[in-house]
Amino acid sequence: MGLVRQADAPLRGLNTFGIDARARLLWRLESLDDLPQLCEALRDDAGKGQAQPPLILGGGSNLLIADDPQQPIVQMALRGLRIVHEVGDAVIIEAAAGEAWDPLVRWTLSQGLAGLENLALIPGTVGAAPIQNIGAYGVELRDHFESLDAVDLGSGTGRSFDARDCAFGYRDSVFKHAGAARWLVTSVRLRLSRTADLKLDYGEIRAELAEACIVAPTATDVADAVSRIRRRKLPDPAVIGNAGSFFKNPLIEAEQATALATREPGLPCWPSGDQVKVSAAWMIERCGFKGMRVGHAGVHERHALVLVNHGHAGGGEILALASRIRDAVATRFGIRLEAEPVVVGAPQL
Ligand SMILES: Cc1cc2nc3c(=O)[nH]c(=O)nc-3n(C[C@H](O)[C@H](O)[C@H](O)COP(=O)(O)OP(=O)(O)OC[C@H]3O[C@@H](n4cnc5c(N)ncnc54)[C@H](O)[C@@H]3O)c2cc1C
C-alpha cells in the first residue's frame, strides 16, 4: 500500500485499446492518506515546467492515447465499498473510485439492492462512471447518482458534488469540460432500492429473458441477461483492442431529423427531450466503413461504432481513421460526429 511512482511506465496493459505508449511519469494512488504527498509531487513536477494538468487513469477503457503522454499520470487504485444509509427501501452506498464497475454492480445485487442491473458489464472503474455519465440499456448513472467526493489536484482541497454540480448529460458531465481535469474523483455515492423497478423495454432484454424461460425476473436475472447480450455483441478488449463505442449518437433538432429521415430512409432515430438522437452506427455503415481495415486500425466487422486495434496500431492511426469516418459522415449527412473516448496527446476529435 502507498504511493507508487514509476518513470517511463509502459501503458499498453493500462488501456483497453492496447496502445503501446509510455508515460513519462506514473503515480499509483492506493490510499487517501497519500493524497497530500501526491499533490506536493505534482506541484514539484509543475514547478519544473510541466504545464499540462495530470491525466487521471482508471481502467483505461474510455481513452485513446494518441501519443506518449508528457503530463504525469495518476492511476486511481483506491478501494472500498459500504452501505452508508438505509431508510425504508432506499439505500445509499458508497464506493471508492478505484473499485471496478462491474464487480460493484454484482456486489450491490448480492446485497439485495436493485438499480444498476442494466449497467452490468460496463468496463472501467467507479471513479470514471460519473465522468461520462455511463449509460446502457435505457439507464444512466445519473438515474442512481447521489453525490461524489473529489480532490482538486492543484490545491489539494476536497469537496462534494451533487447531481446538479455534475451537470450530467448524454455521455457528458462537468468533468469532461475545460478546467475540470484537475478534479480527482475519490468516491461515489449511489441511491439504490430494496424494491426492483426493472427497465426491460430496451434492446433485447425481454427476448433474452424469454429465451431463458424467465417470466418473473429479478434484478440479478436482468444483469445476467444484459451481460449475456453484451458478451455476444461487443468485442472483448482482451481479444481485440477497443474502447467500446467510439462515437456518440448525435443529437439533432426534430426538423433536421425529419428532413434527414426522408432523404435517408431507414435511418434509426429516437426522441430525446426536445431533440432527436440519430444512429451514428447506421450512418458510419452507410458510408462503407463497417469492417474496414487500414493497417492495424479498423472498424469492427459487426459494430460500425467500435474502432479496433488489430494488433500494433498506434493511437495516431486510430485517430486518423476516426477523422476519416467523421469527415465522410459530415459530407453525406451534414452531421458532425463527436468522439466518446477522451483523446490523450492530441487535440480532441
Ligand atoms: C467493450 C467496451 C464497452 C463499453 N460499453 C460502454 C457502455 O455501454 N456505456 C458507457 O457509458 N461506456 C461504455 N464503455 C466506455 C467505458 O467503459 C466507460 O466510459 C468507463 O466508465 C470508463 O472507465 P475507466 O475507469 O476505464 O476510465 P478511463 O478510460 O481510465 O478514463 C476515462 C476518463 O475519465 C477520467 N477519470 C477516470 N477516473 C477518474 C477519477 N477517479 N477522477 C477523475 N477523472 C477520472 C479520465 O481522466 C478520462 O478522462 C465501454 C468500453 C469498452 C471497452
The ligand as an SDF file (V2000), in Angstrom:
LIG
                    3D

 53 58  0  0  0  0  0  0  0  0999 V2000
  -16.0580   -3.0680  -24.6200 C   0  0  0  0  0  0  0  0  0  0  0  0
  -16.4780   -1.7390  -24.0230 C   0  0  0  0  0  0  0  0  0  0  0  0
  -17.8210   -1.4690  -23.8120 C   0  0  0  0  0  0  0  0  0  0  0  0
  -18.2070   -0.2550  -23.2520 C   0  0  0  0  0  0  0  0  0  0  0  0
  -19.5450   -0.0380  -23.0530 N   0  0  0  0  0  0  0  0  0  0  0  0
  -19.9630    1.1460  -22.5060 C   0  0  0  0  0  0  0  0  0  0  0  0
  -21.3520    1.3720  -22.2800 C   0  0  0  0  0  0  0  0  0  0  0  0
  -22.1940    0.5350  -22.5250 O   0  0  0  0  0  0  0  0  0  0  0  0
  -21.7080    2.5780  -21.7530 N   0  0  0  0  0  0  0  0  0  0  0  0
  -20.7880    3.5420  -21.4320 C   0  0  0  0  0  0  0  0  0  0  0  0
  -21.1890    4.6050  -20.9450 O   0  0  0  0  0  0  0  0  0  0  0  0
  -19.4620    3.3320  -21.6360 N   0  0  0  0  0  0  0  0  0  0  0  0
  -19.0200    2.1660  -22.1530 C   0  0  0  0  0  0  0  0  0  0  0  0
  -17.6910    1.9500  -22.3730 N   0  0  0  0  0  0  0  0  0  0  0  0
  -16.7180    3.0230  -22.0500 C   0  0  0  0  0  0  0  0  0  0  0  0
  -16.0640    2.8760  -20.6520 C   0  0  0  0  0  0  0  0  0  0  0  0
  -16.1660    1.5720  -20.1870 O   0  0  0  0  0  0  0  0  0  0  0  0
  -16.6920    3.8140  -19.6180 C   0  0  0  0  0  0  0  0  0  0  0  0
  -16.6490    5.1470  -20.0540 O   0  0  0  0  0  0  0  0  0  0  0  0
  -15.9760    3.7230  -18.2660 C   0  0  0  0  0  0  0  0  0  0  0  0
  -16.6760    4.4910  -17.3040 O   0  0  0  0  0  0  0  0  0  0  0  0
  -14.5250    4.1960  -18.3200 C   0  0  0  0  0  0  0  0  0  0  0  0
  -13.9220    3.8300  -17.0900 O   0  0  0  0  0  0  0  0  0  0  0  0
  -12.3440    3.7670  -16.9250 P   0  0  0  0  0  0  0  0  0  0  0  0
  -12.0810    3.5690  -15.4710 O   0  0  0  0  0  0  0  0  0  0  0  0
  -11.7910    2.7620  -17.8400 O   0  0  0  0  0  0  0  0  0  0  0  0
  -11.9340    5.2490  -17.3460 O   0  0  0  0  0  0  0  0  0  0  0  0
  -10.6110    5.7150  -18.1220 P   0  0  0  0  0  0  0  0  0  0  0  0
  -10.6910    5.2700  -19.5350 O   0  0  0  0  0  0  0  0  0  0  0  0
   -9.4060    5.3590  -17.3590 O   0  0  0  0  0  0  0  0  0  0  0  0
  -10.8230    7.3020  -18.0620 O   0  0  0  0  0  0  0  0  0  0  0  0
  -11.8800    7.9020  -18.7830 C   0  0  0  0  0  0  0  0  0  0  0  0
  -11.9510    9.4020  -18.3970 C   0  0  0  0  0  0  0  0  0  0  0  0
  -12.2960    9.5230  -17.0240 O   0  0  0  0  0  0  0  0  0  0  0  0
  -11.2680   10.2060  -16.2990 C   0  0  0  0  0  0  0  0  0  0  0  0
  -11.1740    9.5720  -14.9810 N   0  0  0  0  0  0  0  0  0  0  0  0
  -11.0190    8.2390  -14.7210 C   0  0  0  0  0  0  0  0  0  0  0  0
  -11.0350    8.0240  -13.3910 N   0  0  0  0  0  0  0  0  0  0  0  0
  -11.1830    9.2420  -12.7930 C   0  0  0  0  0  0  0  0  0  0  0  0
  -11.2540    9.6840  -11.4460 C   0  0  0  0  0  0  0  0  0  0  0  0
  -11.1700    8.8440  -10.4150 N   0  0  0  0  0  0  0  0  0  0  0  0
  -11.3910   11.0230  -11.2030 N   0  0  0  0  0  0  0  0  0  0  0  0
  -11.4750   11.9120  -12.2340 C   0  0  0  0  0  0  0  0  0  0  0  0
  -11.4100   11.5420  -13.5320 N   0  0  0  0  0  0  0  0  0  0  0  0
  -11.2730   10.2210  -13.8170 C   0  0  0  0  0  0  0  0  0  0  0  0
  -10.0160   10.0410  -17.1430 C   0  0  0  0  0  0  0  0  0  0  0  0
   -9.0700   11.0740  -16.8910 O   0  0  0  0  0  0  0  0  0  0  0  0
  -10.6000   10.1050  -18.5340 C   0  0  0  0  0  0  0  0  0  0  0  0
  -10.8440   11.4620  -18.8650 O   0  0  0  0  0  0  0  0  0  0  0  0
  -17.2400    0.7270  -22.9130 C   0  0  0  0  0  0  0  0  0  0  0  0
  -15.8780    0.4490  -23.1280 C   0  0  0  0  0  0  0  0  0  0  0  0
  -15.4980   -0.7680  -23.6600 C   0  0  0  0  0  0  0  0  0  0  0  0
  -14.0420   -1.0600  -23.8540 C   0  0  0  0  0  0  0  0  0  0  0  0
  1  2  1  0
  2  3  1  0
  2 52  2  0
  3  4  2  0
  4  5  1  0
  4 50  1  0
  5  6  2  0
  6  7  1  0
  6 13  1  0
  7  8  2  0
  7  9  1  0
  9 10  1  0
 10 11  2  0
 10 12  1  0
 12 13  2  0
 13 14  1  0
 14 15  1  0
 14 50  1  0
 15 16  1  0
 16 17  1  0
 16 18  1  0
 18 19  1  0
 18 20  1  0
 20 21  1  0
 20 22  1  0
 22 23  1  0
 23 24  1  0
 24 25  2  0
 24 26  1  0
 24 27  1  0
 27 28  1  0
 28 29  2  0
 28 30  1  0
 28 31  1  0
 31 32  1  0
 32 33  1  0
 33 34  1  0
 33 48  1  0
 34 35  1  0
 35 36  1  0
 35 46  1  0
 36 37  1  0
 36 45  1  0
 37 38  2  0
 38 39  1  0
 39 40  1  0
 39 45  2  0
 40 41  1  0
 40 42  2  0
 42 43  1  0
 43 44  2  0
 44 45  1  0
 46 47  1  0
 46 48  1  0
 48 49  1  0
 50 51  2  0
 51 52  1  0
 52 53  1  0
M  END
$$$$
